[in-house]
């Protein structure tokens, strides 16, 4: 694909953490999206049982599996959006979130924040960005979307002692650092995952609607795992556009397991006895944690940590996503963790096996998962459970 952005535009993005492409999305495309929204009222955006019913004053989203509608799906593979995202990421992009926000009249704004979040499928990749398309002018009446240029502070991302990158806590910009980028209907805002931003309330008499999609680099999967799209979403895209969907299935995630690695004359993999004379990766049934409610389900770190406490007698401070594999009638979401030599030297209840000797396990994909975990080409972050992140998502 040819370059969409010039060197000067890329330099501006890297310096400021955002870039606006004026009028990048045609009026006909905006109208088609508006028809898609009209066909799919945004009622899935809150898990608060006390929230008012749409369209009462509030902030609502159209997300989850909305891409099944072709009038919504087409924008995912828009050549200008995909081309610009590819230029910024310097890698093939993967869609991590499709979200249309509708801030109804008198709907409140959002305080200053950034969106790198270690507990969220849409926010825990180490290399992703927003693609924001306003359906109306984000002006003083509808609610300005402010950005703080340079607040992404990329130097706070660094290598750690293990296989995953680490991120220091963000430095909150001063109130005077936020500016109005002047977003209008049909503009395209590219925004870095670490950039601080905020939004005013909707003081107008009309809805403030915009597309707020997120794309990650293919070699930087979310640390919690991707949001799992249904097969219908995958098939709503063109053959080429389907490359943007990292994982899709009509099966659900029913189990979760861990690739635990240590080094003793090479990598060793930890296995538990299943009780039938066979060995398997530790783990078990998966469930949704819901300590921090949201629509982007897929973080199975909490149940896996519980299984590891029970089966391996360890407490991992983090885990990082490897992949999804078929297990029985569902999918198994697999995470990795590499142990160091700082633990107390006690025996483990299972067995450590040289990776080269791992063969003939229960499902057949276990060695592939371990090899993926050891692949140095994959850029990984540290995923946390929602409960850990309620206290401090940077503390572990």
N, C-alpha and C positions, 0 to 999 in steps of 0.2 A: 504494500500500500504506500502511495506517495505521501510525502510529508504534508500535513495540514498547517502546522504551525511553523513560523519562521524562527531562526535562531534568536532574534531579538525578543519574540514572544515567549520562547522557552526560557530565556534569561530573565524576563520579567516575572514569569511564573515562579521560577526557583528563588528569586529574590524576595518577592512579595507574598508568595503562597497562594496566589489566585491570579486569574486572567479572565477578562470578559471579551467574548467574541460577539460584537454587536450584530443583531439581526441575523444570527446564524441559522435559525430555524424558521422556515417559511410559514407564512400565514395559513396556508392550506394544511400544513402539518399540525399547527396549533388547533385549528378548528376540528381536525380529525380526532385529536386527543380529547378535546372538550366533548365530542360526541361519545367517545369511549367512557369518559367520566360520567356523563349523563346516563349511560347504560349500566353503570356500576356504581351506584351511590356509595360514597366513602364512609361506610358504617363499621369498618373493621379496625379502626385506628385506636380504639381505647379498650383496655381491659378493666377499667374502673367501673364497678357495678353501680356507683353513684353518679356517674357522668350523665349529663343531659343527653337527650335524644337529638340526633342530627335533624335539622340544621340549627339548633340552639347555639348561642354564642360559645365558641370553643375551637379546638384545633383537631381536625380529623384526618385520617389517612386512608388511601386506597392502596393496598400493598398485597401481602400474602400471595395468592395465586392469580392475581388480577391479569397477569400477562396472557392468560388463556384467550382474552379478547384481542383479535387482530388489530382493532383500533387503538389499543394500548401497546401491544407488543412491538409494532413497527419501529417505534422511536428508539428501542434498545439498540438496533443495528443501524441507526442513522449514520450515513458515511462521515458526516462532519464530526459527530460526537465520537464515534469509534476511532476515526483517524486522529483527532486531537488527543484522545485518551491514550492511544498507542504511542503518540509522540512523547507525551509526558511520562508515561510509565516505562518507556523503552522496552516494552515486552508486550506480548499478546494479552489483552484484557479479559477479565472474567467478571460477569455481573454478580455483585454481592447483594444488591438491594434495588428493588423497583418500588418507589414510593411517590405517590402524588399527595401533597399536603393541601388541605382546604381549611383555611382560617376564615371562619364565617364572620359576618359583621358583629363587632364588639368582642370577637375572640381575642384573648390575651396574647401577648408576645412571649418571647423566650429570652431568658437572661443569657449573659455571656457564657460561652462554653466552647469546647472543641469536641471532636467526635472520634478520637482514638480511644476505644473502650475495650479492655481486655476480656470482658465477659460476653461481648456481643458478636454473633456471627457477622453482622454488617460492619463492625468496627475494629476487629482484632487482627486484621492483616497488617503486615509491616510496610505495605506499599499500596496505597489506594487513594482515590480522590472522588469528590463529588462532581456530578454534572447537573447543574441547576438551570432549569428553563422556566422563566415566569410566564404565566398565562395572562397576566395583567401587569401594569406598571407597579413595581414595588416602591411606591412613593410615600409621602408623608401621610396620605389618607389611608391607603391600603396597608401600610406597614413597611417601613424600610428594612431591608436586610443589610446589616452593617458587617464589615470585615475589619480586622486589625492587621494591616500589612506587616509582614515579617514576624508575626507572632507564632509561626509554625516551628521556629527554633529547631531546625533539623539536627543541630549538633548534639541534642540531648539523646539521640539514638546511638547506641554503641554496642559493641560486642561484649559478651559476658564470659563467664567461666565455662559455660556449657555450649550446646549447639544452637541456642536461641539468642537473638538479639534482646537487648534490654532498653527500656525507655525511662528516663528520669521524669519526675513529676513536672508538669507544665508550669511555666511562669505566666501568671495572669497579667495581661496587658492593662495599662491604665485606661480609664474611661475616655481620655482624650485621644487614645490611639486608634479608636474605631472611626471608620469613614463610610460614607454612603457611595457605593460603586455605581449608583444610578441605573439599576437594572430595570429594563423595560420588556414588554411583551415580545417574545421571540429571541431575546438575547440568550447566550450560553455562558454560564459562569463555571469555570473550572476552579475547584477549591481543594487545597491540600487537606489531608485528613487531620493534621495537627493545627490548622488555622483556627484561631478564635473568631467567633462570630456571634451575632445576636439579632433579634428581630423585634420590631415594635408591634403593638396591638393593631388590629384592623379597626380603624375609625371610620371607614367608609360604609356605604350602604350595599356594597357588592362583595362577593366572595373573593378572597385572596388565594388563588390557586397556583401551584407550581409543581414541576417535576423535579424530584430530588433523588436522582439515581446515584448509585455508587459502583465503581469498578475497581477491582484489584488486579495487580500483575499476576499472570499465570504462575509465576514461580514464587509467589508470596501468599499462600493460602491463609485464610483466617485461622487464628490459633485455636478458636473454639470449634471450627468446622463451618462449612457453608450452610446457608439456609437451603433446605432441600425443596427444590421445585418439582411439581408434578410433571409427568410426561407430556401432558397437554400444553404446558408452557414451552417445553422444548420444541414440540412440533408446530407451535404457532409462529416460529421463526423460520427464515429461509435456511437452506442447507448450510450456507456459509455462516449465517447468524447464530446457528446452534452451537458453534464453537465458543460463544460467549457464556453458555450455561455450563458451569463446572460439574455440578451433580444434579441429577434428576431421577425420579423414580416414583411410581405409584405405591411402592412399598414404604413402610414407615421404619424409623430407627427404633428397633426393639431391644438391642443389646449394645453394650459398649465394652471395649477391651483396651489393655495397655501393652505397648511394646516397651518393656523395661530392659535397658541395656547397661552393662558395665564392661570394663576392659580388664581382661586377664590374658595376656598373650593373644590379644585380639578381642573383638567384641563378643560378649556372651549375652544370651537372651534368657530371660526368666520365664519358667513354665510352671504351671500348677498341675497336680494330678487331678483328673476328672472323676476318679473313683471307679473307672472301668478299665484301669490299666493303660489309659491314654493320657496324653499331656496337652495342655492348652494354655493360651495366653490368659492371664488373670482378668477377671471382669464378670459381667452378668447383665441382668435386666437394666434397661435404660428408662429414665423418666424425666419429665420436664420439671425443672427446679422451681421456677416462678417466684424466687425471692425478689427479683426485680422484673415485674411484669412487662412484657412487650410482645410484639407480633413475631419477631425474628427468632423463632425457636430453632434449636439445634445444638445448644451447649449442653453436653452430657458429662461435663467434668465433675459435677457434684456426685452423681451416682457412681461414677468410676472411682472417685476418691474413697467413697464408702466401701466399695468392693476391695480396694487395695488395703484399707485398714483391716478388713476382716480376713482377707486371704493371704496377704504378704506381710502384714503387720508394719506397714510404713505409712507415713503421711507426706504426700508429695506437695510441695508448695505451689506447683503449677503443672500443667500438662499442655501438650501442643498437638494439634490435629495432624493425622497422617492421611486418612482416607476412609471411605465407606465401602464395605464388602458385604456380599450376601451371606447371611447366616440363618439357616432354617427358613422360616417363612418371612423374615424381615431383613433389615439391614443392620450391620454392626458398625458403629462409629468408633474408629480406632485412633488412639492418641499415643504419644511417645513421651518418654522421660529417660534421661541418662543419669545414672547414679555416679557420684564421685567417691573419693576414699575418705570422706570426713565422718561417715557414720560409725557407730559403735560396732566392732567386729563380732557380731553374733550370727549364728546360723539362720538361714531363711527356711521357711517350711517347705518350699518347693525346690526346684532344681535350676541351676545355671548351666546352660548348654552353649558350646561354641556355635556361633551362627552358621558356620560351614556345615555343622552336623545336624542342623535343624531340618527335619524332613518328615513327611507323612503325619502331619498334625491333622486335627479334626476336620478343618474346612479347606485346607489347601492354599489359602492366601496368606498365611501367617509369615512366611519367609519374605514374600513380596512386601508386606507392611514393614518388616524390620529393615529391609534394604532401602525402602523409601525414607525411613527415619534417618538412616545414615547417609543419605544423598546430600553432599555438600552444596549442590546447585540450588536447593530449595531454601528460601529465606524464611525463617520461622520466628514467630514471637511466642511469648509466654501467655497461655490462656489461664484464666481464673474462673472459679465458680462465681455465681451471682452473690452468694453469701459472703465470700471473701471480699468482693468488690464493693459491697455496701459499706465496708469500713474504710478501705483504701485500695484502689486498684493498682497502685504503684508500690505497695509495701512488700511484695513477695518476690 
